[in-house]
């Protein structure tokens, strides 16, 4: 198939626009990952802190909160996985644009060298999954290990000491 633009100037401009668009798309995907991950970690820290200061009564409530937390972790992991696939495709597309523009061709711009090497797949997905797993385990420990504090109404009367008033001491 012949390119739409047979004139080299138009062809270069089309490649340049495609390269810039793919670069911006890749940047947006990375930003989405960081926003999603930092939001998830923030939510986990808030949940763990709240549960540590307000332990949950009853086993079923603890299991329910843990299942909600686990479901959230799975959703975040799936979104990260889909973005990782999109990012890999974008990196490959950028490599194709670089080839077409001659950036990765030795000698095209510099004598005996390429301006840009072919990218290697460097996925951060498994690092994110590891961090998500650690936070799920940590929140589970907080959920199931936090002990309920006895309320003042449940204490026996004999353990509550009321100091005597000054007037009573003088009599």
Secondary structure by P-SEA (a helix, b strand, c coil): cccccccaaaaaaaaaaaaaaaaaaaaaaaaaaaaaaaaaaaaaaaaaaaaaacccccaaaaaaaaaaaaaaaaaaaaaaaaaaaaaaaaaaaaaaaaaaaccccccccccccccccccccccaaaaaaaaaaaaaaaaaaaaaaccccccccccccccbbbbbccccccc
